[in-house]
Amino acid sequence: MINANSVSIPNVTRDDKIGGAFNHLFNIIHQTEIADAITKWDFKDVLFLHPFFLAPLAIYRDNCNKHIPCVGICSNIKGYFDAVRFDNIYDASALSSQDALYAYLNKSYIPISRFSVRSNIDKIQEILQAVIETQSKVARNMRTPISHLLSELIGNISEHSGSEHGYLFCQKVKKDLYITIADCGKTIYGSYVDTNKYINEIGTNEAEALRIANDGYSTKDRPDAENRGYGISKSREMIVNGLRGAFFMLSGTAFYRHDENGIVPANIPEEYRWNGTIILVKVLFSFLKSAFSRHDNVRASSTLFI
């Protein structure tokens, strides 16, 4: 993988499963972390990068406190990197209107976006969501579940992560819509430890922390906290069971997967740690459109939240 101070970036195709994409990501992070000198990322073999590989790679590079030059990039990939802002992540903290992202309205993606938790997160989420809806020509009766999902997941960053920034990226590839939401904060396990909540239940098991977070056990002291939890349980069920999608969470040294094959929380080796939390959501976009086009009344669409 390493040649002197060079790390070869693999061609991670759209057909790669999430586990394969993460294995590639972890290997690159590990090799970059153990290098003493400046490490170059060599993209000479890259013709395509899966969205679930591309966004975490860019977010890691934005936070690793290392200078990582990117070399060997072909012209097509260079144009794509410029468009999604891989090398210079888009600062969405001051977004005030959809007009600022006018160039993306006819694209199939938004730029990899970073926003400060001290900014108006609700407004940022509203604008980025509006761009996604415009790009994909999302029908009005599809907007409620997408809004519900994004607002809860983005809101968790300011409530639980202790991170200064959050990240959002979305791309439609053929029939699938891929959404990445991430932070570089204390991890979900760290949030439970810092608030001294459910320590007897989770012990030192980070995967158990992800499991109870997804079951709705909150670190917040408020009357509705136990019902709301991390704000992800209802969204997760909606995506997987209502829209035939998949939900993945990586936090610290734990991984959580919920898809058509069921729920699997698992601990991962320390060298594959993600410093923070990253959530990946995959939606079968063609199903999303057809499912909601058949249900134009409020009663039908609201059943997804029961």
Wavefront OBJ file of the C-alpha trace (Angstrom):
o trace
v 0.000 0.000 0.000
v 2.862 2.366 0.838
v 5.763 3.242 -1.463
v 8.058 5.519 0.537
v 5.631 8.265 1.602
v 2.984 7.497 -1.007
v -0.358 5.794 -0.364
v -2.081 4.353 -3.423
v -5.805 5.166 -3.517
v -7.850 2.251 -4.932
v -10.608 2.472 -7.499
v -13.699 2.064 -5.287
v -16.583 1.431 -7.667
v -20.313 1.911 -7.219
v -20.649 -1.864 -7.010
v -18.472 -2.101 -3.903
v -20.420 -2.982 -0.779
v -20.185 -0.759 2.290
v -17.809 -3.152 4.030
v -15.408 -3.056 1.108
v -15.523 0.735 0.921
v -14.759 1.001 4.639
v -11.923 -1.502 4.440
v -10.284 0.646 1.775
v -10.883 3.786 3.864
v -9.477 2.259 7.053
v -6.358 1.038 5.270
v -5.662 4.501 3.871
v -6.234 6.204 7.232
v -4.044 3.680 9.044
v -1.184 3.985 6.566
v -1.443 7.776 6.635
v -1.442 7.903 10.438
v 1.658 5.731 10.910
v 3.740 7.662 8.370
v 6.277 10.008 9.963
v 6.826 12.346 7.046
v 4.476 13.994 4.568
v 2.296 11.381 2.915
v 1.021 11.756 -0.640
v -2.190 10.162 -1.804
v -1.710 8.738 -5.291
v -4.895 8.584 -7.391
v -3.318 7.187 -10.564
v -5.549 4.065 -10.520
v -8.790 5.917 -9.752
v -11.585 6.170 -12.317
v -14.498 6.289 -9.860
v -14.950 6.683 -6.103
v -18.022 5.436 -4.261
v -19.770 8.304 -2.403
v -19.471 6.381 0.883
v -15.701 6.263 0.347
v -15.198 9.715 -1.157
v -16.892 11.797 1.553
v -15.273 10.135 4.612
v -11.891 10.336 2.885
v -12.293 14.089 2.340
v -13.582 14.626 5.891
v -10.656 12.705 7.378
v -8.212 14.783 5.323
v -9.912 17.990 6.509
v -9.385 17.030 10.168
v -6.199 14.979 10.391
v -3.827 17.942 10.950
v -1.505 16.619 8.271
v -0.623 18.078 4.914
v -1.642 15.422 2.382
v -0.879 16.310 -1.247
v -2.986 14.493 -3.856
v -1.117 13.356 -6.963
v -1.749 11.298 -10.095
v -5.303 12.592 -10.584
v -6.647 12.118 -14.124
v -8.517 14.983 -15.782
v -11.981 13.473 -15.283
v -11.440 12.866 -11.585
v -9.841 16.314 -11.230
v -12.970 17.922 -12.642
v -15.155 15.885 -10.308
v -13.001 16.715 -7.273
v -13.224 20.408 -8.097
v -17.005 20.160 -8.403
v -17.615 18.341 -5.111
v -14.918 20.408 -3.356
v -12.814 17.423 -2.314
v -9.638 19.490 -2.006
v -11.297 22.573 -0.553
v -14.407 21.586 1.390
v -17.292 24.012 1.026
v -17.908 26.186 4.089
v -21.678 26.260 4.517
v -21.641 28.080 7.859
v -22.746 31.383 6.353
v -25.347 30.016 3.924
v -28.327 32.335 3.833
v -30.167 31.248 0.696
v -30.327 28.539 -1.937
v -28.957 31.043 -4.473
v -25.441 30.554 -3.075
v -25.503 27.005 -4.467
v -27.046 27.942 -7.796
v -24.345 26.107 -9.783
v -25.386 22.814 -8.152
v -29.114 22.953 -8.844
v -28.778 20.940 -12.055
v -26.190 18.514 -10.685
v -26.659 15.104 -9.050
v -24.715 16.112 -5.920
v -24.030 18.905 -3.486
v -20.490 19.925 -2.523
v -18.916 18.233 0.477
v -20.057 20.800 3.019
v -18.711 21.784 6.428
v -20.764 23.881 8.852
v -20.076 25.299 12.295
v -22.296 24.047 15.127
v -22.430 27.678 16.279
v -24.149 28.687 13.042
v -27.845 28.394 12.290
v -27.880 24.635 11.694
v -31.614 24.523 10.987
v -31.233 27.119 8.240
v -28.224 25.359 6.725
v -30.083 22.049 6.697
v -33.103 23.715 5.091
v -31.012 25.237 2.289
v -28.985 22.090 1.542
v -32.149 20.017 1.604
v -33.825 22.413 -0.823
v -30.915 22.021 -3.230
v -31.133 18.209 -3.016
v -34.882 18.356 -3.676
v -34.409 20.668 -6.654
v -31.659 18.516 -8.167
v -33.655 15.317 -7.888
v -37.038 16.891 -8.657
v -38.302 15.516 -5.375
v -42.090 15.483 -5.245
v -43.750 17.486 -2.480
v -44.992 14.357 -0.737
v -41.400 13.082 -0.471
v -40.090 16.134 1.331
v -41.348 15.367 4.826
v -39.362 12.137 5.355
v -36.190 13.625 3.864
v -36.527 16.725 6.029
v -37.216 14.602 9.114
v -34.125 12.507 8.489
v -31.710 15.363 7.814
v -32.897 17.620 10.636
v -32.606 14.900 13.274
v -29.199 13.663 12.185
v -27.699 17.129 11.717
v -29.243 18.294 15.004
v -27.486 15.475 16.837
v -24.114 16.963 15.960
v -24.724 20.097 18.021
v -26.538 18.238 20.821
v -24.272 15.258 21.389
v -20.945 15.336 19.550
v -18.999 18.175 21.160
v -17.608 18.805 17.682
v -16.986 22.277 16.308
v -18.090 21.279 12.823
v -20.470 18.952 11.060
v -20.346 17.683 7.480
v -22.938 16.817 4.871
v -22.609 15.292 1.421
v -25.237 13.850 -0.883
v -24.966 12.261 -4.309
v -27.357 10.387 -6.553
v -25.745 7.547 -8.514
v -28.074 5.811 -10.953
v -31.004 4.538 -8.858
v -29.488 5.214 -5.452
v -29.300 8.321 -3.269
v -26.307 8.389 -0.886
v -26.245 10.742 2.116
v -23.251 11.224 4.427
v -23.538 13.126 7.717
v -20.477 13.294 9.962
v -18.677 14.986 12.817
v -15.241 14.690 14.380
v -16.355 14.894 18.001
v -16.384 12.736 21.118
v -18.113 9.651 19.589
v -21.401 8.237 20.821
v -19.668 6.107 23.436
v -17.783 9.217 24.599
v -21.066 11.104 24.943
v -22.423 8.442 27.318
v -19.181 8.449 29.328
v -19.061 12.263 29.601
v -22.647 12.415 30.888
v -22.272 9.265 33.018
v -25.379 7.792 31.386
v -26.044 4.040 30.988
v -22.472 3.156 31.968
v -23.633 -0.036 33.696
v -25.324 -1.122 30.471
v -22.486 -0.383 28.057
v -19.358 -0.819 30.187
v -16.429 -0.416 27.791
v -18.336 -1.844 24.821
v -18.586 0.847 22.129
v -20.795 -1.319 19.921
v -23.289 -1.590 22.795
v -23.298 2.213 23.011
v -24.295 2.375 19.341
v -26.981 -0.223 19.889
v -28.686 1.606 22.757
v -28.308 4.961 20.966
v -30.187 3.503 18.010
v -32.787 2.123 20.434
v -33.441 5.649 21.709
v -31.477 5.957 24.959
v -30.487 9.604 25.272
v -27.806 11.488 27.198
v -30.086 14.520 27.530
v -31.897 15.420 30.758
v -35.309 16.483 29.500
v -38.825 15.046 29.817
v -38.986 13.627 26.295
v -35.365 12.506 26.118
v -35.933 8.783 26.388
v -38.474 8.865 23.571
v -36.389 11.010 21.288
v -33.040 9.381 22.029
v -30.402 10.344 19.540
v -33.153 11.292 17.116
v -32.162 8.505 14.759
v -34.363 5.535 15.641
v -37.461 6.684 13.753
v -35.432 7.905 10.786
v -33.559 4.633 10.623
v -36.709 2.532 10.680
v -38.267 4.742 8.031
v -35.304 4.412 5.679
v -34.860 0.652 6.036
v -38.418 -0.591 6.414
v -40.345 2.155 4.635
v -38.014 2.950 1.756
v -35.991 -0.274 1.341
v -32.782 1.550 2.130
v -29.799 0.979 4.395
v -28.391 2.766 7.428
v -24.766 2.642 8.586
v -23.107 4.282 11.584
v -19.409 4.387 12.438
v -18.373 5.925 15.758
v -15.064 5.437 17.539
v -14.257 1.738 17.312
v -17.789 0.548 16.683
v -19.890 -0.012 13.579
v -23.670 -0.346 13.284
v -25.514 -1.626 10.228
v -29.250 -1.834 9.622
v -30.413 -3.038 6.224
v -32.692 -5.674 4.729
v -30.586 -8.377 6.389
v -31.240 -7.032 9.881
v -29.292 -5.154 12.555
v -25.614 -5.794 13.281
v -23.597 -3.759 15.848
v -19.909 -4.690 16.006
v -16.645 -3.543 17.533
v -13.729 -2.922 15.182
v -9.938 -2.815 15.763
v -8.459 0.303 17.347
v -6.386 1.090 14.260
v -9.658 1.544 12.354
v -11.058 4.135 14.759
v -13.146 7.007 13.393
v -12.631 10.042 15.614
v -16.251 11.138 15.786
v -19.401 9.755 14.250
v -20.282 9.218 10.619
v -23.719 8.179 9.377
v -24.283 6.826 5.892
v -27.778 6.508 4.466
v -28.617 4.794 1.210
v -32.065 5.146 -0.350
v -33.325 3.380 -3.452
v -34.342 6.600 -5.155
v -36.526 5.032 -7.831
v -38.512 3.267 -5.102
v -38.734 6.488 -3.112
v -40.274 8.297 -6.056
v -42.714 5.555 -7.006
v -43.735 4.842 -3.419
v -44.659 8.411 -2.698
v -46.271 9.072 -6.061
v -48.839 6.427 -5.135
v -49.675 8.161 -1.855
v -50.601 11.769 -2.363
v -52.568 12.282 0.824
v -51.160 13.102 4.253
v -52.563 9.959 5.843
v -50.680 7.641 3.511
v -47.319 9.400 3.765
v -47.523 9.770 7.541
v -47.750 6.012 8.051
v -43.993 5.841 7.523
v -43.494 7.520 10.900
v -45.634 5.102 12.959
l 1 2 3 4 5 6 7 8 9 10 11 12 13 14 15 16 17 18 19 20 21 22 23 24 25 26 27 28 29 30 31 32 33 34 35 36 37 38 39 40 41 42 43 44 45 46 47 48 49 50 51 52 53 54 55 56 57 58 59 60 61 62 63 64 65 66 67 68 69 70 71 72 73 74 75 76 77 78 79 80 81 82 83 84 85 86 87 88 89 90 91 92 93 94 95 96 97 98 99 100 101 102 103 104 105 106 107 108 109 110 111 112 113 114 115 116 117 118 119 120 121 122 123 124 125 126 127 128 129 130 131 132 133 134 135 136 137 138 139 140 141 142 143 144 145 146 147 148 149 150 151 152 153 154 155 156 157 158 159 160 161 162 163 164 165 166 167 168 169 170 171 172 173 174 175 176 177 178 179 180 181 182 183 184 185 186 187 188 189 190 191 192 193 194 195 196 197 198 199 200 201 202 203 204 205 206 207 208 209 210 211 212 213 214 215 216 217 218 219 220 221 222 223 224 225 226 227 228 229 230 231 232 233 234 235 236 237 238 239 240 241 242 243 244 245 246 247 248 249 250 251 252 253 254 255 256 257 258 259 260 261 262 263 264 265 266 267 268 269 270 271 272 273 274 275 276 277 278 279 280 281 282 283 284 285 286 287 288 289 290 291 292 293 294 295 296 297 298 299 300 301 302 303 304 305 306
